[in-house]
Amino acid sequence: MLLKIENMTCGGCARSVTKAIQSVDPNATVKPDPAARTVKVETAATVPDIERVLEEAGYPAVAT
């Protein structure tokens, strides 16, 4: 899945986003791109589950 995260602007944000996603699926492959404010995720988790944990972490995401 590809997610747009408007307030992911730096490496620290990217690490927080990765940690949040991997809290739902520890085996998820997460490829953040802070410059584009997107993250590519390969996971067994559902989009709503990923969006929920990112919202809770302070990084609201929209699937694209």
Secondary structure, DSSP 4 states (H G I P E B T S, - for coil): -EEE-TT--SHHHHHHHHHHHHHH-TT-EEEEETTTTEEEEE-SS-HHHHHHHHHHTT---EE-
